[in-house]
Amino acid sequence: MFTLAEVASLNDIQPTYRILKPWWDVFMDYLAVVMLMVAIFAGTMQLTKDQVVCLPVLQSTVNSKAQPSTSGKADFTTVETTTGQEEEASMRTVSFGSAPTVTPDIPLSRATSSQYQPTESGQELKKERKDSSGRKTNLDFQQYVFINQMCYHLALPWYSKYFPYLVLIHTIILIVSSNFWFKYPKTCSKIEHFVSILGKCFESPWTTKALSETACEDSEENKQRLTGAQSLPKYVSTSSDEGSPSASTPMITKSGFKFSADKPMIEVPSVTILDKKDGEQAKALFEKVRKFRAHVEDSDLIYKLYVGQTVIKTVKFIFILCYTANFVNTISFEHICNPKVEHLIGYTQFECTHNMAYMLKKLLISYISLICVYGFICLYTLFWLFRIPLKEYSFEKVREESSFSDIPDVKNDFAFLLHMVDQYDQLYSKRFGVFLSEVSENKLREISLNHEWTFEKLRQHVSRNAQDKQELHLFMLSGVPDAVFDLTDLEVLKLELIPEAKIPAKISQMTNLQELHLCHCPAKVEQTAFSFLRDHLRCLHVKFTDVAEIPAWVYLLKTLRELYLIGNLNSENNKMIGLDSLRELRHLKILHVKSNLTKIPPNITDVAPHLTKLVIHNDGTKLVVLNSLKKMTNVAELELQNCELERIPHAIFSLSNLQELDLKSNSIRTIEEIISFQHLKRLTCLKLWHNKIVNIPSSITHIKNLESLYLSNNKLESLPAAVFSLQKLRCLDVSYNSIALIPVEIGLLQNLQHFHITGNKVDVLPKQLFKCVKLRTLCLGQNCITSIPDKVSQLLQLTHLELKGNCLDRLPATLGQCQLLRKNGLLVEDHLFDALPPEVKEVLNQDTSIPFANGI
């Protein structure tokens, strides 16, 4: 036998799931428990006390009144009960509702039936009452037991015998149907995850902090409204309108938390303090909520399963009600039994009583009442499920009551679960909505960021760059720490991969800041911050993936002098820069664009009148249209690198103020157009390195003012004499070609200071080379040189000599006469250096700082 607690455990669910049990589910669970009690009580009574007592119908009585019993039941409405004396003197039933028993100490010959037989007259009935010995049946005790068992199975309707078991089975089915969505594998995992996240969000200190700040803001705003118009001057914002940019100026619109410097009551330490561990847990919760939303919003399985199980319970209710109502009248106290065992007993018909009839009837009526209530609740549940769209959930009320106006609406299973939670307690969804808000998440990141990156920690990350400027590089942070703007002596600030970067008004404290780097960082600025950057920023580097990442305020920095744009700017997106964007950059001198351009954007020409340096680094995309270069008449330096140019663009020859031209890493094969450079009187530096040039035309001699010529990494096999007619040439670089001979005319370059011929096929050094007495750098490495002439001593200003990778067997001792040459400037194999005389090595090993400085 099982206990009630063991059966009721079928209805138990995890306590954490109770937040998903609305009132109707809870009420139906209690009804199910009551029905379980009914089933168990009825079953217990049936197993312990249920029995049928039968007495034979005498043949004479049956023959005299056979007609009234044709319906299969006896009518006992006119029968009177026996007196107490007759009950004590005879073997009759005690009462009409009690089970008949046989008295064992009375002889079987005197045992008579206690049933009331229909009589023909009142006198006959009174005569029988006076007969205390009753009617004789000639049946012993064992025969009565046999008949009772036979008639229990034959005479009773099946519903009277199996009622407790049917109730138990129906109740278990209803319980399983109510909790199936908690057990089904594809839904229970989502529900368990949701309940876990919901509980953590509800108890998170960050939720309390965010809602508390909202309450403080609302209280402050209400107080300010109540003070009236006369108090308005006392709460003037710290950001004045004086000098503010026009309506087109991009600024941070403070959506979400609204803080004012003149509202001290909002700054409650107990509210703003957040433990680091709590902050990390809150950030993890934001990530879990984001992933859970993406996972659950894709399907509506939970919703469909809940609707399905509700429909099943409703159908079950209708089925139980329909067939149970028909059996109420079948439960009766008296029954006629014809067992057909006359050969064993001697009687053909028996009248029987069922002692549990009245109790079962009352239990059945109670059960039907419970089922009706259960069914009406199921119908209400269906009405609730289809009354409103439960696959959509709006946080409109939460958005109105809090400062988190960006909480998104959700759908499908996520929405359904929130609707179910609202039936338990709406505060859960309100606190849960905090973790759906980006404003809330950004605020949490800001607090955690400022807690982690203190002023002392930031000071440790400040370093000196190549230009000897104080530089701070912040990489992959959730935002810009507030303490950054307390580094007032900082000169260079680099922000990389900080998607939520915001530049507040505090940047105005950084009076030494002149250079700003934004690498994949679409920073937003406040009005005061923008005014400061507009007046103080001199150099800006912007690295982006899409042109839309370039902040709009970049094009309004009127005092900006250098702008570096690195990112995708193909021809389809050129217009996205803005045709009139660069016109406001009136002081821009240097524009550096590293992209994949097919033509020079027309809006770059907007800054042409005052642009002095233009650098375009392509990623190998062929730059076709260059006509807009003609408008840049003031450009002094022009770099077109990796643009797949095959010839020198003719538009360059119109740049009368051009001083330096760099065409590195193109596909130039011939430079016959070089004669046109004679019109560029100011051209002093020509860089044609990393191309495919085969020869140098003699017309190069017309570039009279050329001082630097870079032709390394080409396919040159010889150097024409015209090159050495450039008397002002100070630097000549022909490294990594196929040159086998250095012409003797090199001695004509009396101003030559740097000569690079590394990586060629030179085997002999002409003596005229050492007439270039101003040489400071001489690179002869990776050639086939077998000896170095002693006249190398004539190069008194030589500081750098590269000889490594040749076929030398010794070095000349006259190297010691090169007064400025030291060991760190001599690149040669160790064994050659060790073979030098000791006095020469001693000279070369001297301190290099003072002589080198004097040489420079």
N, C-alpha and C positions, 0 to 999 in steps of 0.2 A: 504494500500500500504506500502511495506517495503522499507527501504533505502538500498543503496549500502553497507553502513558500517555494517548494520545488517547481510547481506548475507556474506560479507567478513569475519565476525567474525568466520564463520565456519572453515576458513583456519588458524585461529590464534592458535599458540601453546605457551607454556610457554617460556619466553625469555631464560631461562637456557638450554632449549633443542636445541637451535640454533647451539650449537657446534656439534650436531649430524646431522646437515643438510648440506650435501655437496652441491657444486655449482649447480649440476643438480636438486636436490630437491628444492633449492631456486628458480632456474629459472622456474621450473614447477609450483611452487606456484604462481609466478608472471603471468605465462601464464593462470593459473586457474582464477586469479583475472580479467585478461583481458577478458576471456571468460564469466565470470560472468557479466562484464560490457556490453558485447555484448548482452547477454541474457536479461539483465534488460532494456537496451536501446531498443531492438527490442520489448520486451513486453510492454514497456511504449508507444512506437509509435503505436503499434497495438491497445492498449486499448484506446488511445486518438484520433487517426487520421485514423485508418484503416477502409475503407468502399469500397463498390462496387456500381457503378452507371450503371444502365441498361436502354436501350431504346428498344422499340419493333421494330421488323423487319416487315415492311409493307408487306401485302400479295402479292401485284403485283410485288414488287421487289424480293421477295423471290422466286416467281414462275419463273420469268424471269432468275434469276441466281441462281438456286438451286444447279446446278452441282458443282460450285467452293467450296461450303461449306460442301461437303460430309465428309470431314475429321474432322468436328466438330469445325474448327477454320476459321475465315475469314482472307483473305489475303488483307492487306491494304497497300501494298508497293507502289501502284500507286496512292494512294489518296493524294490530296493536301489539305493543311490547308486552312481554311477560312480567309478572310481578316478581318482587324480590324473593318471596318464599319459593316460587316455582324455580327460580334460578338456582336456589340453594339445594332444592330437592332433586333436580334433574340435571341431565347433561345437555344444557342449552348454551347458546352464545350469551355472553354477558350483556352486550348491547348491540345496537344495530351497526355501530361503526367499529366494533372490536373484532378481533380474529377469533373464530370458533375454536374451541379446544375440547379434547376428550378427557374426562376424569378417569384416571387409571384405576382408582379403588372401587369403582362401580362396575358390576359385571356387564359384559358386552351385551347380554340378553336384555338389559334394561336401558342400554344406550339408545337414545332416540334422537331424531333430528330436531334441532331447535328452530328450523325454518318454519315460517308460518304458511300453512297450506290454504289455498282458497276453499271455502266451505259453501255449502248450498243454503245454509240457514244459520241464523244467529244462535239458535239453541245448540246446534251441532258444534259450533265453535266454543261455546261456553263449556260443553261437555269435555271437549279435548283439553281445555285449560285446567279443568279439575283433575284430569288424569296426570298425576305427578310423575308417573313412570315413563311418559312419552311413548313414541312409536318405536317398535323394535325393527332393527335393520339387519340383524344377524351378520354384521361386518366387524372384523377385529381391527386393532390399531394399525397393523401393517397395511391392511387394505385401504384405510383412510389416507395413510401417507402416500401410497401409490397413486390414488385418485387425485390427491392435491397436486402432485408433481405433474401428472398427465394433464390435468385441466389448466395448470399454470401456463403450459406451452400451447394448449389448444384453444382455450377459451379467451385468454387475454389478447387484445390487439397489440400488434408489434410495437406501436409507439409507446405504449405503457411500459414495455419491457426495456426498450433501448433509448428512452428519452434522455437519461443522464449522459450516455455516451455520445449521442448526437449533439447535445449542447456543448460538450467538451470539444468535439471535433470542430464544430462551427466556430467556437471561440478561438481555438488555436489558429484556424485559418485567418480569422480577422486580425489576430495579433501579428501573425506573420505578414499579412498584407500591410499593416500599419507601419511596420519597421523594416520592410524589405529594402527601401532605398538607403538605409543605414548599413545594410549587409552586402548589397550587390557590389562586386569588386570594382567595377568601372565607375561607380559613384561614391562608394565609401571612402576611397582614397582622396578624392577631391573634397568631400565633406570634412574628412579628418584634417586635411591641410587647411581648409578654410577656417574651421573652428579653432585650430591652433594659432593661425595668424590673427584671427579676430580677437582671441583672448590676449595675445601679446600686445596688439595695438590698443586694446582697451586699458591695459595696465601700464603701458609705456609712459614714463615720465615726460617724454616729449609731447605726447598728446595733451597731458595736463598743462604743460607749459604753453603750448600753442593756443589752446582754448582759453587759458587764463589771460594771455596777452590780448586776445580778441575781446575778452570781457573788460579788461582794463581800458582798451581803446574805446569800446562802446560807452563805458561809464564816463570817460573823459569827454567824448563827443556830446553826450547828453548834458553833461555839466556845462559845457561851453555853449550849447544852444540855450540853456536856461538862463545864462547870465545876461543875454540880450545883446543888442547892438552896441551898447556903450562899452562893453568889455572887449570888443574886437581888436582895438589897437594894442592891447596887452599881449596878443598872440600872433604877432606878425612873424612870418616865416623868415628864417635866416638867409634864404636865397632871395636877394632883391632882384627886381626886374631891370635894374640899371645895367646897361651894357649887355643885356641878354641877346642871343642871336635871334634871327628872324624865325618865322613859323616853320621854315623849311629846315632849320637846324635840328639834327637828331639829338634827342635827349632821352634819359631813362624816365619812363612813365612808371611811377611807383605803384604797381598793382600788388596787392597782397598786404604785407605789413607796412603800415604808415607811421613812421616815427618823426617826431618833431623835437627840435632842440629845446623848445620852450615848454615842454610838457614833462616836468620832472616826476610827476606822480606815476607815470607809466614805467619808469625805470625802477622796478622793485627788485632788489637783489635776490630775494627768494624765488622769483619767477625766472629770472634770466640765467641763473646758474644752472648748468647742466653737466653732470658728471661725465667724464670722458668715456667710461664704460657704457653708460646709458646712451651717449651719443653714437657710439659704434653699433650698439644694438638697434637703435632707431634707424641708422643708415642701412643696416642689414634688413630691417623690416621693410623699408621702402623698396629695396631690391626684390624681396620676396613677394610683396604685393604686386609689383610690376610684372613679374614672371607669372604669378598665379592668375592675374587678370588676362594676360595674353593666352594662357592655357585654357581657362574656363570659358572665356567669352566666345570661343570658336564653336561651341556645341550647346545644345539644350537637352542633353540626355537626362539630367537630374529632374528638370521640369516635366519632361514626358513621363518619366518613371513615377513621379509623385502623382501626376494626373491619372496614370494607368492604375496605380494601386487604389486610388480613391474610387475610380469607376468600378473596380473589382469588388470593393467593399459595398458599394451601392447595389450592385447586381446581387451580391450575396445576401444583402438585407431583404431585397424584394423576394428572392427565392425562398429564404427561410420563412418570411411572413406568409407567403402564399400557401405553402404546404403545411405549416404548423397550425394555422388557424382552422384547417379542416379537421384536425385531430383533437380539438378541445372537447368536442361532444362525444368522442369515442371512449374517453376515460370514464368508467362507471364502477360503482361499488359491487353490483350484482351481475352475475353472468350465468348463462345456461351452458352446460358442458355435456356433449355427447361423445364420450371417448371410444365407444364401440369395443368395449372390453367386457361384454356381458358374460362371456364364458369364464372370466376370472372373478368377477365381482357379483354378478347376478342382477345388476341394474343397468339400464340403458341410458338414463338421464340423471344428471346431477345439477344441483343449484349451488353456485360458488360465490364467495365474497372475496374481494381484493382489499386488503386492509390499508394499502398505500394509495388508494384511488384519490381520496380527497387531497392528500398532501401533494401528489403529483399534479393534480389539476391546478392547485394554487401555485405551485412552482412553474408550471407551464404558462399560466397567465402572467406571472411575474417576468418570466423570460421573454414573452411576447412584448410586454411593456418596455423592457430594456432594449430589445431589438428595434422597436419603433423609435425610441429616443436616439439610438445609435444611427438608425437610418436617416432620421431628420438631420442629424449633424453631418452625415455624409452628403446629403443634398445641399446643405449650407456650404460645405467645403467646395463642392462643384460650382456653386454660385459664385463663391469668392475667387475661384481659380479662373473663371471666364468673365467675371465682371469687369476687371481691369487688365490691361496687358502686363502680365507679370514677367515677361521677358524683356522689359525695359524698366530701368530704375533711374530716377532723377534725384540729384542732390540739390535741387533748387532751394529747398527750405534751409538746408545747411549753408548754402552759398549766401543766402540773405542774412542769416544770423551770425555768420562769421566773416572774417576778412579774406577767406580763401575762395575767391570768386572763380578760380580756375578748376575747381573740382569737376572732373568730367562725368557725364552720365554713362552708365554701364548697361549691358544687355545680356540676353541668354541666361545661362545658368548662374552667372555672377549676379545678375539682377534678381533672379528668383530667390537665391540664398539671402540676399539683403532684404527682400520683402518678407521672408520667413522670420528673419531676425527682428524686423520691426514689430512683428506680432508678439515678440517676447519683450523687447525693450528697445525703443528707438534711439537711445543713447549709444548703443553699440554701433549702429551705422553712422551716427554723427562723429564719433571718435575714430571710426574706421576711415571716414572720408578725409581725415587729416593726412593720411598716408597715400591718398590718391592725388594730392595737390602738389604741383611742381613748385608753387610758391613756398609751401611748407618745407619741401625737401631742400630747396635752395637756402632757406633760412637756417635749416639744420646744418647744412654744409658750411654755411658762413660761420656759425657758432663753433662748430668742430674745428674748422680751419683756423680761426683766430685762437682757439685753445691750443692747437698744436704748434702753429707758427708764431712764436713770440718774437719780440723785438731782438732779444739776444740771439735766438736761433737764426734769424734772418741776417743779423750782422755777421755771423760766422760764414755765411754763404756769399758775402760780398768779396769780389776779387778784382784784380787789376787786369785789364785786357791788353791787347797788343799796342793800343794807342795810349797806354798808361792812364786809362780812365777807370773810375770805380764802377763796377758792373755787377748787377744781380740778375741771375737767370733762374726763373721759376718754371718748372716743367711738370705737366700733367697734374695740376691741382684742381680742386673743385671750384676755386675762385681765387681772387686776389686777397691775401691777408691784409687786414687793416693796418698792421704794424709796418707794412712796406712803406706807407706814406709818411712814416716818422723818420725814415732814413733821408734826412734833408740834404746830405752831402752826396747822394747818389747821382751819377751822371748818365749811366746807361741802364735801362730796364728792359729785360727780355721776358716776355710772356709767351710760353709755348704750350699748345694743346690744353688751353683753359677755356672751354666753351662758354662758361658762365661768367666771364671776366667783366667786372664793373669797376669803372674808375670814378671814385667819389670826389667830392669837393676838396677833400684833404690833400689831394695831389698838389694843390697850390702851395703847400709847405715845401715841396721839393724844388727849391729855386735853382738848383744846379742841374736839374734834369734837362738834357738837350737831345737825347737819342732814345727812341722807343722802338722795340721789336714786338710785332704781333704775329706769331707763327701759328696759323690755324686757330686764331683767337679773335672772333668777331666781338671785340670789346664794346661795351656801351658806356657812355659818359654822361655825367650829370651836367647841368647847365654851367655851374661855376667851374667845374673841371674842364669843360670845353673852352671856356674863355681863357683859362690859364694855358692850355695846350696851344691854342691859337696864337698866343702872344709869345710863348717861350720855346716851343718845340722847334728844333732845327733839322733833325734827321728822323725819318720814319721808315721802318722795314715792315712790309706786310707780306706774309706767306699764306697762300690760300689754295684750296682745291677747286672751288667754284668762285666766279667773280662776285657772286652775291654775298660772299663772306667778307668782302671789303667793307668796312664800316663807312656809312655815308658821310660821317663827319670828317673823314680823311680829306675829302675834296674841298673843305672849307678852311683848312689851316693856312691862313694867308701869309704867315711868316716862315713857312716850311721851305727849307733850302735843298734838302736831299730826300728823294722818294724812291724806295726800292720795292718793286712789285714782282713777286715770285709765285707763279701759279698758272692755271689754265686760262688762256685768253685767245682761243682760236677764232677764226673769222666769223663763226656763227654767233659768238658771244661778245664780239667787240662792242656792239652797241650797248651792251649792258653796263659798260663803264660809265656811259653818259656822255653825250656829245658836248655838253657844256660843263662837264664836271671839272676839268682841270683849269678852267679859265680863272677860277678864284685863287689858284696857286701862283700869285703874281711874283713871288720872290724865289720860285723854284729854279735852281741852277743845275742840279744833277738828277737825271731820271734814269733809273736802272730797271729794265724789264727782262725777266727771265721766264720765257713762256714757249708757246708753240705757234707763233704768228705766221700767217701767210702774207700779210701786208702790215704796214705800219698804221696803227689806228689813227683815223683822221683827228680825233680829239687830242692826240699828242701834239699836234701842230698848234694847239691853242696856247701852249707854253713856249712855242718856238722863239718868240722875240727875245726872251730872257734866258733861255736854256743854253748852258755852256758845255754840258756833257750829256751824251745820250749813249746808253749801253743796251744792246738787245742781244740776249743769249737765247737762242732757240734750242729745241731739243732734237734737232735734225730735220725739222720741217722746213721746206724750201720757202724762203722769203722772196716773193715775186714782185710785188708792187713797192717801189721805193721812191716814187716821184715826190711824195710829200717831204722828202729830205731837203728838197730845194728851198723850202720855206724856213729852214733852220739856219739862217745866215750867220747867227752868232755862236753856233756850236764850235767849240775848240777841240773837243775830244769825241771821237765816234768809234764805237766798238760794235761790230756785227759778227758775232761768233756763232759757229755751228748753224749757219743759215743756208747751207747747201748752195752757196753762190759759186757760179762757174767762171764768172768774169768780174772785174771790178766795176761796180755800178756807176753809170755815167752821172747819176744825180749827185754823187760825191764831189764831182769836179766843180760844182756850183758853190760849194761851201768855202767862201773866200777866207774865212777866219779859222779854218781847220788847222790845228797844230799837231794832232796825233790821230792816226788812223790804225785801227786794229781789225784785221780780217782773219782772225784765227779760226782754224778748224772748219774750213770750207772745202770746196772742190775746185778751186781755181787751178787751171793748168797753164794758162798763158797770161802774161801781164803786159801785153803790147800797149794797153791803154795808159801805161805809166807815164807816157810823154805828156799826158794832159795834166799831170800834177805840177807842171811848171807854172800853171796859173795860180797854184796855191802857194803864195809867197811865204806863208807862215808855217807851212808844214815842216816839222822837224823830226817827227818820229813816224816810221812806217813799219807796221808789223804784218807780215804775210806768212807767218809760220804755220805749220801743221796744214799744208795744202799739198798740191800735186804739181808744183811749178818745176819745169824741166830746165829752163834757162832764163837768164836775166838779160833783157834787151839793153843795148848800148844807150838807148834814150834815157836811161836812168840818170845819166850825167846832167840832165837839165834840172834836176831837183837840187838846186844849189845849196839850199839851207838845211838839207837833211843832216841830222846829227845822230840818229839811231836807225839802224836797219836790221830787222829780224827776219831771217829766211831759214830758220831751222826746221827740221822735219819735213823737207821737201824732197825733190828728186834731182837736185843739181849735181852736175858732174864737173863743172868748172866755174871759175869766177872770172868774168870779163874784166878787162883793164878799166872799163868805164866806171866800175864801182870805186876804184881807187882814185878817181878824179874828184870825188866828193871830199873836198878839203876840210869841211866842218864835221865830218863823221867822227863821232866819239865812241860809238858802240856798234860792233858788227858781229852778228850771230849767224853762223852758217852751220851749226851743229847738226849731226845726224842727216847727212846727205851722202853723196858718193864722190866727193871731191878728192882728187889724188895729188893735186899740186897747188901750192900757195904761190901765186904770182909774185915776181920780184917787185912789181909796182906797189906792193903793200907798204913799202918804205915811204911812199908819198903821203901816207896818212899820218901826218905829224901830230894831229890832235887825238889820235885813237887812244882810248883809255881801256876799253874792254873788247877783247877779241876771243870769240868762242868758235872752235872748229872741232869739237869733240865728236867722236863717232863717225869719222870719215876714213879715207884711205891714204892719208899723207904719210910719206916715209922720210922726207927730207925737209928740214926747216931752212928757208933761205936766210942769208945773213942780213938782208935788207929788213927782215922782220924786227930786228933788234935796234933799228934806227927809230922805231916808234918808242921813243924814250918816255913818253907819258903813260905807257901801258901800266895799268894797275891790276888787271885781271887777264890772265892768259890761260885758256883751257885747251889743252892738246891731248887729252885722254882718249883712249880707245882708237888709236891710229896704228901706224906701222913704223913709227919713228925709232931709229936705231941709236941716235946720239943727239945730245944737246950741245950746241956750240958754246964755247967759252964766253962769247960776246953777250951771253945772257946777263952778265954782270953790268951791262950798260943800262939795264932796266932798274934804275934806282928807286922808282916809285912802285915797283911790283909788290903787291900784298897777297896775291892769290895765284898759285901756279899748279895746274893740274897736269900730271904726267902719267897717271895710272893707266894700265892697259896697253902699254907700248912694248917695244922690243929692246928696251934699254938694258945695258950691262953695267953702266955706271952713271953717276951724276957728276957734272963738272964741279970742281972745287971752288970755282968763281961764284957759286951761288951765295957764298958767304958775303959777297960784296953788295948783294941786294939788301940794302939797309932796312927796308920795311918788311922783308919776307921773314916769316917765322914758321915754326914747324906746323902749327895748326892751319896755316895757309898753304902748306905744301902737301899735295895729294900724290903720294908715290908709294911703291911697295916698300915694306919695312926693310928688306935686305939691301935695297939700294940706299936707303937713308943711313943704315948702319955702316955702309961701306965708305961714307964720307969721312974726311979727316976730322979728328977730334975738335980742332979749333973751329971748323965750319959748323959742326953739330952744336958746339957751345954757343955760337952766335945765333943759330936758328932756335935754340931752346931758351933764349932769353925771354924776359917778361915782355909780353906783346902789347900790354895795355897802353903804355905811354908812347912808344914809337908809332903804334897804329893810329892812335888818336891824333898825333902830330901829322901823320900822313894824310888823314882825312881833312 
